[in-house]
Each structure stands twice: as C-alpha cells, then as structure tokens.
Amino acid sequence: MKLRAVQIALVIIVQFSLAVLTQNCTAPPAPSEVNKALAQDQDLWRAGASFFAADEYENYRNMLVQARKVYEKEELKVGYFRNYELVKKEFAVVIREGERIQSLIEIRKETLSGEILKEKTDLYSRYETLDNLSLEINQRGLSRKNLAQVDVMFKEAERLMKRAKYEEARAKLKAAGSLLNQAELILKKQLERYMDLQQIAYWRKLAQQAIEKSRETGETAILVSKLEKKLTLYKAGLRVQVYNIGLGFNGLSDKLHAGDDATPEGEYTVIRKVSPSSFGKALLINYPNEQDIRKFNEAKKRGYITASTRIGGLIEIHGGGKDGLTKGCIALDDREMEDLFRRIPVGTQVTIVGTTDPNNKIISMLKKENR
C-alpha cells in the first residue's frame, strides 16, 4: 500500500511539472502598447518635438524610460509568472502624454507659421513699394541688387515653410529685412531732395518764372519736371501740350560731370535743332551753362570729383522712345518728338526742375512705406 501511494505521488509531481513547463513555453506576448509607444517616440522626434515642445518632450522621454524599466523587469521573470498589466498601464500613460504633445506641436507649428507668414506679408509689402519705386526712378545700383536678393530670399523662405523649417525661414526673412533697410536708405538718399520743401519751393519758383516770362514775351517755353516725367510746352504763358518723357538711370540727380548719367537742372536754351540725330530729331540745349560750370569747378576744388573729370555736354531733348534709358538727355517717343520739333524755334527757353509737387506719387509711396 505504501509503495502504491508513493507511485501515485510521483505521477502527480511529474504531471504538475509538465504543466508548469508547458506554461513556460507559452509565455504571454508583450503588450502592443510597448511597440506603439516606441513608434510614437520616433514620430514625435520627426515632428520636431525637441524644438516645438522641448520641456514636454523631455518629460515624455523620462516617462518612456521608466515604463521600459518596468517592462524589462517583467521580462526577466519566467514566462508563466509574468504579469503585463502594470506594463500596459505604464505605457498607456506614456502614449496619452505623447498624443497630448503631438497636439501641442501642431498648435505651436500653426501659431509659429502664422507669425512668420505675417512677417513675410509685412516685408513683402515693403519690398513691393521699394521695388516699384526703384523701377519708377530707373535705379540700377545697389538698391536694385539688394531687392533682387530679397526676392530670392522670399522664395527660399516659402520653401522652408513648406518643409516646416520655421526657424530657418524666419532667419531668411530677417536677412531679407536687413537688405530692404539698405535698399530703402539708398533710395531715400537719392530722393531726399524731392522731400525737401525748400528745394521744391526753389523748383516751383523756377517753373513759375519760366511761365511768367513766356506770358510777358508771348514766346514758347519748355518746362521739364523730372520726377513726373513730363515735358510741358507753353505759349504766351498758356499750356499748349504735355509730353511723356524718359530719363536715364541716374536721371533724377542733378548733373555734375560727364558720365554721371544725371539730367541737368536749371534754366537753359535750345541752341540747335538737329535732324537727323542718333535718336531721330533732337533739340540741343546749352549745357553746361555758367551756373553748371561754377558748380563743377567748386566740386572739383572741394575734391568731390577728380582733377581729370570732365564736365561733359551734348545734352538733348531727343526722340528714340521715352522708354529708352538715356545718358542724361530727355527722351520722347518719335511721333511726339516730331510734334515738339515742329513747334520749337532755336532760342526757346528750357527750364528743367526736379518736381513742383510736394505730394507727388513717388514721395507718397515713401511716406506710405514709413507708416
């Protein structure tokens, strides 16, 4: 009987051991939350969590490390004795925090994108004003170069925005703003005379004197306003005709010497009618006059120009097209030049001023840009 009892006990022990071994071979699988959290961590990193939610993401990473420790501790147990319930809870908390951070990133991206877009819109408004202004005055120097670079930077900023590289886009816009400031200073320097009320008053006085002289003598007179790009023909003090004109790259400046591409200002006379000239019909004026010569000699004396610089000459009102760029002359379309040429005798007074209007469209553009 004792032997029989021992045998039964051994069978029970063996069966129990086999059951345990069988359970060890079929350990429960790792919770899906583990892999989900690890994938989420990669997604957050790619979304820029370290930048857009740096503190929150650092805390999230610490939570993930702690959850992995709980998981690894459970993995050390024999399969049958593993309990993944705590692991699931730990990783569920991590996943919820990750989802919150993902939403936070989207909000902050949208906010930052809106801020940068506003910066770009404001800068682009300035760019359009300065670009139109530089084109209006035929500016081809450093300001045009700066504006061309700004245009490229805007395009680069747009590409960076599409790739969510917001800080790089903002840096591009900052650089564009710096170039815009430089271009604005250059343009304002060139146009500062046109914002000087005393200078404008002087030009208005010259224009009024020319009209009054035409009225007193009954003769023909020409008044050129460079900023408005208008040539007005008077007869006996009355306006007869208005022509659109073109100037050179530096036409708004007052001519000082040969090669400066500026158009002279002051009181001149038509000394010869040229037909044909290199640009169709032309009216040659007496530049340089005595005032121009005094101004030139004074500039040379003060060292503003070199000793070898010449004063220049051969300034004309000619055809060839108002859209062409001159070297200091005043250009009209050929048909209008034909009409003007027919009306003008040698000896006609020609008065050239910058502007007579303190509220002209270009100055208004600068004032608007400054608001």
C-alpha positions as CSV (number, residue, x, y, z in Angstrom):
1,M,0.0,0.0,0.0
2,K,2.9,2.4,0.9
3,L,4.6,1.7,-2.4
4,R,1.4,2.3,-4.3
5,A,0.9,5.7,-2.6
6,V,4.5,6.7,-3.4
7,Q,3.9,5.8,-7.1
8,I,0.7,7.9,-7.2
9,A,2.5,10.9,-5.6
10,L,5.4,10.7,-8.2
11,V,2.9,10.7,-11.1
12,I,1.2,13.7,-9.7
13,I,4.5,15.6,-9.3
14,V,5.6,14.7,-12.9
15,Q,2.3,15.8,-14.3
16,F,2.4,19.1,-12.4
17,S,6.0,19.7,-13.6
18,L,5.0,19.1,-17.2
19,A,2.1,21.5,-16.8
20,V,4.4,24.2,-15.5
21,L,6.9,23.5,-18.2
22,T,4.2,23.7,-20.8
23,Q,3.0,27.1,-19.4
24,N,6.6,28.4,-19.5
25,C,6.8,27.7,-23.2
26,T,3.7,29.6,-23.9
27,A,4.5,32.9,-22.1
28,P,2.0,35.8,-22.9
29,P,3.1,38.1,-25.7
30,A,4.4,41.6,-24.9
31,P,1.7,44.2,-24.8
32,S,1.0,46.1,-28.0
33,E,1.4,49.4,-26.1
34,V,5.1,48.8,-25.9
35,N,5.7,48.9,-29.7
36,K,3.1,51.6,-30.1
37,A,5.0,53.9,-27.6
38,L,8.3,53.3,-29.3
39,A,6.9,54.1,-32.7
40,Q,5.2,57.2,-31.2
41,D,8.6,58.4,-29.8
42,Q,10.1,58.3,-33.3
43,D,7.1,60.1,-34.8
44,L,7.4,62.9,-32.2
45,W,11.1,63.3,-32.9
46,R,10.5,63.6,-36.6
47,A,7.7,66.1,-35.9
48,G,10.2,68.4,-34.1
49,A,9.1,67.7,-30.6
50,S,12.6,68.6,-29.2
51,F,12.1,72.1,-30.7
52,F,8.3,72.8,-30.5
53,A,7.8,71.1,-27.1
54,A,11.2,70.7,-25.6
55,D,10.2,70.5,-21.9
56,E,7.2,68.4,-22.5
57,Y,9.2,66.0,-24.8
58,E,12.0,65.7,-22.2
59,N,9.4,64.7,-19.6
60,Y,7.8,62.3,-22.0
61,R,11.2,60.6,-22.7
62,N,11.7,60.2,-19.0
63,M,8.3,58.6,-18.6
64,L,9.2,56.2,-21.5
65,V,12.4,55.2,-19.8
66,Q,10.6,54.4,-16.6
67,A,8.0,52.4,-18.5
68,R,10.7,50.4,-20.3
69,K,12.3,49.6,-17.0
70,V,9.0,48.1,-15.7
71,Y,8.7,46.1,-18.9
72,E,12.3,44.8,-18.8
73,K,11.9,43.8,-15.1
74,E,8.8,41.8,-16.1
75,E,10.7,40.2,-18.9
76,L,13.2,38.7,-16.5
77,K,10.5,36.6,-14.9
78,V,9.8,33.0,-16.0
79,G,7.0,33.2,-18.7
80,Y,4.3,31.7,-16.6
81,F,4.8,34.3,-13.8
82,R,4.9,37.4,-16.0
83,N,2.1,39.9,-15.4
84,Y,1.9,42.6,-18.1
85,E,-1.0,44.5,-16.5
86,L,1.4,47.0,-14.8
87,V,3.4,47.3,-18.1
88,K,0.2,48.1,-20.0
89,K,-0.8,50.8,-17.5
90,E,2.7,52.4,-17.6
91,F,2.8,52.5,-21.4
92,A,-0.8,53.7,-21.7
93,V,0.2,56.8,-19.7
94,V,3.2,57.4,-21.9
95,I,1.0,57.1,-25.1
96,R,-1.6,59.5,-23.8
97,E,1.2,62.0,-23.0
98,G,2.6,61.5,-26.4
99,E,-0.7,62.2,-28.0
100,R,-1.0,65.4,-26.0
101,I,2.4,66.5,-27.1
102,Q,1.6,65.8,-30.7
103,S,-1.5,68.0,-30.5
104,L,0.7,70.7,-28.8
105,I,3.2,70.5,-31.6
106,E,0.5,71.1,-34.2
107,I,-0.8,74.1,-32.3
108,R,2.6,75.6,-31.9
109,K,3.5,74.9,-35.5
110,E,0.3,76.6,-36.7
111,T,1.0,79.6,-34.4
112,L,4.6,80.0,-35.5
113,S,3.6,79.5,-39.1
114,G,1.1,82.3,-38.7
115,E,3.6,84.6,-37.1
116,I,6.2,84.0,-39.8
117,L,3.6,84.4,-42.6
118,K,2.6,87.8,-41.1
119,E,6.3,88.8,-41.0
120,K,6.6,87.8,-44.7
121,T,3.5,89.7,-45.6
122,D,4.7,92.9,-44.0
123,L,8.1,92.6,-45.5
124,Y,6.7,91.8,-48.9
125,S,4.5,94.9,-48.8
126,R,7.7,97.0,-48.1
127,Y,9.5,95.1,-50.9
128,E,6.8,95.9,-53.4
129,T,6.8,99.6,-52.5
130,L,10.6,99.9,-52.8
131,D,10.8,97.7,-55.9
132,N,8.1,99.8,-57.7
133,L,9.9,103.0,-56.5
134,S,13.3,101.8,-57.8
135,L,11.8,100.9,-61.1
136,E,9.9,104.2,-61.3
137,I,13.2,106.2,-60.9
138,N,15.2,103.8,-63.1
139,Q,17.5,102.9,-60.2
140,R,20.1,100.2,-61.2
141,G,22.6,100.4,-58.5
142,L,23.0,98.6,-55.1
143,S,19.3,99.1,-54.2
144,R,18.2,97.0,-57.2
145,K,20.8,94.3,-56.4
146,N,19.5,94.2,-52.8
147,L,15.9,94.0,-53.9
148,A,16.7,91.1,-56.3
149,Q,18.3,89.2,-53.4
150,V,15.3,89.9,-51.3
151,D,13.0,88.4,-53.9
152,V,15.2,85.2,-53.9
153,M,15.1,85.1,-50.1
154,F,11.3,85.3,-50.1
155,K,11.1,82.2,-52.4
156,E,13.6,80.3,-50.2
157,A,11.6,81.2,-47.0
158,E,8.5,79.8,-48.7
159,R,10.2,76.5,-49.5
160,L,11.5,76.3,-45.9
161,M,8.0,77.0,-44.6
162,K,6.6,74.1,-46.6
163,R,9.2,71.8,-45.0
164,A,8.3,73.1,-41.5
165,K,11.7,74.6,-41.1
166,Y,10.3,77.6,-39.4
167,E,13.4,79.0,-37.7
168,E,15.4,78.8,-40.9
169,A,12.5,80.5,-42.7
170,R,12.5,83.3,-40.1
171,A,16.3,83.7,-40.4
172,K,15.8,84.2,-44.2
173,L,13.2,86.8,-43.6
174,K,15.4,88.6,-41.1
175,A,18.2,88.8,-43.7
176,A,15.6,90.0,-46.3
177,G,14.6,92.7,-43.9
178,S,18.2,93.9,-43.4
179,L,18.6,94.1,-47.2
180,L,15.3,96.0,-47.5
181,N,16.6,98.5,-45.0
182,Q,19.7,99.1,-47.0
183,A,17.8,99.5,-50.2
184,E,15.5,102.0,-48.5
185,L,18.4,104.1,-47.3
186,I,19.9,104.2,-50.8
187,L,16.6,105.2,-52.4
188,K,15.9,107.8,-49.7
189,K,19.3,109.3,-50.2
190,Q,18.7,109.6,-53.9
191,L,15.3,111.1,-53.3
192,E,15.9,113.3,-50.3
193,R,15.9,116.4,-52.4
194,Y,12.4,115.6,-53.5
195,M,11.2,115.6,-49.9
196,D,12.9,118.9,-49.1
197,L,10.2,121.6,-49.1
198,Q,12.8,124.3,-49.6
199,Q,14.2,122.6,-52.6
200,I,10.7,122.0,-54.0
201,A,9.9,125.7,-53.4
202,Y,13.0,126.7,-55.4
203,W,12.0,124.4,-58.3
204,R,8.4,125.9,-58.2
205,K,9.9,129.4,-58.4
206,L,12.0,128.5,-61.5
207,A,8.9,127.0,-63.1
208,Q,6.7,130.0,-62.3
209,Q,9.4,132.4,-63.6
210,A,9.6,130.4,-66.9
211,I,5.8,130.5,-67.4
212,E,5.6,134.2,-66.5
213,K,8.4,135.1,-68.9
214,S,6.6,133.2,-71.6
215,R,3.4,135.2,-70.8
216,E,5.3,138.5,-70.9
217,T,7.1,137.8,-74.2
218,G,4.5,135.7,-75.9
219,E,7.2,133.2,-76.7
220,T,7.3,129.4,-76.5
221,A,8.8,127.9,-73.4
222,I,9.6,124.3,-72.3
223,L,9.2,123.1,-68.7
224,V,10.5,119.7,-67.8
225,S,9.5,118.0,-64.5
226,K,11.9,115.1,-64.0
227,L,10.1,113.2,-61.2
228,E,6.7,113.3,-63.0
229,K,8.4,112.5,-66.3
230,K,6.5,115.3,-68.1
231,L,7.6,117.9,-70.6
232,T,5.1,120.8,-70.8
233,L,5.1,123.2,-73.7
234,Y,3.9,126.8,-73.0
235,K,3.0,129.6,-75.5
236,A,2.4,133.1,-74.1
237,G,2.1,131.6,-70.6
238,L,-0.6,129.1,-71.6
239,R,-0.1,125.3,-71.6
240,V,-0.1,124.1,-75.2
241,Q,0.9,120.4,-74.9
242,V,2.2,117.9,-72.4
243,Y,4.5,115.1,-73.5
244,N,5.6,112.0,-71.5
245,I,9.4,111.7,-71.3
246,G,12.1,109.2,-70.3
247,L,15.4,109.8,-68.4
248,G,18.5,107.8,-67.7
249,F,19.4,105.5,-64.8
250,N,20.5,108.5,-62.7
251,G,18.1,111.0,-64.3
252,L,16.6,112.2,-61.1
253,S,20.0,113.5,-59.9
254,D,21.3,116.9,-60.9
255,K,24.1,116.6,-63.5
256,L,27.5,117.5,-62.2
257,H,30.0,115.9,-64.6
258,A,30.4,113.7,-67.7
259,G,29.4,110.1,-67.3
260,D,27.2,110.5,-64.2
261,D,24.1,109.8,-66.3
262,A,22.2,112.6,-64.5
263,T,19.9,115.1,-66.1
264,P,20.8,118.8,-65.5
265,E,18.5,121.1,-63.7
266,G,18.1,124.9,-64.2
267,E,17.5,127.4,-67.0
268,Y,18.7,126.5,-70.5
269,T,18.1,127.5,-74.1
270,V,17.7,125.5,-77.3
271,I,20.9,126.3,-79.3
272,R,20.4,124.0,-82.2
273,K,17.8,121.8,-83.9
274,V,19.3,118.5,-85.0
275,S,17.8,116.4,-87.8
276,P,18.6,113.7,-88.1
277,S,20.5,112.8,-84.9
278,S,21.4,109.5,-83.4
279,F,17.9,109.4,-81.9
280,G,15.8,110.9,-84.7
281,K,15.1,114.6,-84.3
282,A,16.7,116.4,-81.4
283,L,16.9,119.8,-79.6
284,L,20.4,120.6,-78.3
285,I,20.5,122.8,-75.1
286,N,23.3,124.9,-73.8
287,Y,24.5,122.6,-71.1
288,P,26.9,123.4,-69.4
289,N,25.8,127.0,-68.7
290,E,27.6,129.4,-66.4
291,Q,25.9,128.1,-63.3
292,D,26.8,124.5,-64.2
293,I,30.5,125.5,-64.7
294,R,30.6,127.2,-61.4
295,K,29.1,124.2,-59.6
296,F,31.5,121.9,-61.4
297,N,34.6,123.9,-60.5
298,E,33.5,124.2,-56.9
299,A,33.0,120.4,-56.7
300,K,36.5,119.8,-58.2
301,K,38.0,122.4,-55.8
302,R,36.4,120.6,-52.8
303,G,37.7,117.2,-54.0
304,Y,34.2,115.8,-54.7
305,I,35.4,114.9,-58.2
306,T,38.9,114.1,-59.6
307,A,41.0,116.6,-61.4
308,S,40.7,114.6,-64.6
309,T,36.9,114.6,-64.6
310,R,35.3,116.5,-67.4
311,I,32.1,118.5,-67.2
312,G,30.5,116.9,-70.3
313,G,27.9,118.3,-72.7
314,L,25.7,117.4,-75.6
315,I,22.5,117.3,-73.6
316,E,19.5,117.0,-75.8
317,I,15.8,116.6,-75.9
318,H,15.5,113.8,-78.5
319,G,13.4,111.0,-79.9
320,G,14.1,107.3,-79.8
321,G,11.4,106.4,-77.3
322,K,10.5,107.6,-73.8
323,D,11.1,104.0,-72.5
324,G,14.7,104.1,-73.5
325,L,17.4,104.9,-70.9
326,T,19.5,107.9,-71.7
327,K,22.9,109.2,-70.5
328,G,21.4,112.3,-69.1
329,C,19.2,113.5,-72.0
330,I,15.4,113.8,-72.2
331,A,13.8,111.3,-74.5
332,L,10.3,111.3,-76.2
333,D,8.6,108.9,-78.5
334,D,9.4,109.7,-82.1
335,R,5.9,110.9,-83.0
336,E,5.8,113.3,-80.1
337,M,9.3,114.4,-80.8
338,E,8.2,115.2,-84.4
339,D,5.4,117.4,-83.0
340,L,7.7,119.2,-80.5
341,F,10.4,119.7,-83.0
342,R,8.0,121.4,-85.4
343,R,6.8,123.8,-82.7
344,I,10.2,124.8,-81.2
345,P,12.4,127.5,-82.6
346,V,16.1,127.9,-81.7
347,G,16.4,130.2,-78.7
348,T,13.4,128.6,-76.9
349,Q,13.8,128.7,-73.1
350,V,14.1,125.3,-71.4
351,T,13.6,125.0,-67.7
352,I,14.3,121.7,-66.0
353,V,13.3,121.0,-62.4
354,G,13.0,118.0,-60.2
355,T,9.4,118.4,-59.3
356,T,6.9,121.2,-58.4
357,D,4.6,118.9,-56.4
358,P,5.4,118.1,-52.7
359,N,2.7,115.4,-52.7
360,N,3.7,113.6,-55.9
361,K,3.1,109.9,-56.2
362,I,6.6,108.7,-55.5
363,I,7.1,110.7,-52.4
364,S,3.6,109.4,-51.3
365,M,4.9,105.9,-51.8
366,L,7.8,106.6,-49.4
367,K,5.6,108.2,-46.8
368,K,3.2,105.2,-47.0
369,E,6.1,102.8,-46.6
370,N,7.2,104.6,-43.5
371,R,3.8,104.3,-41.7
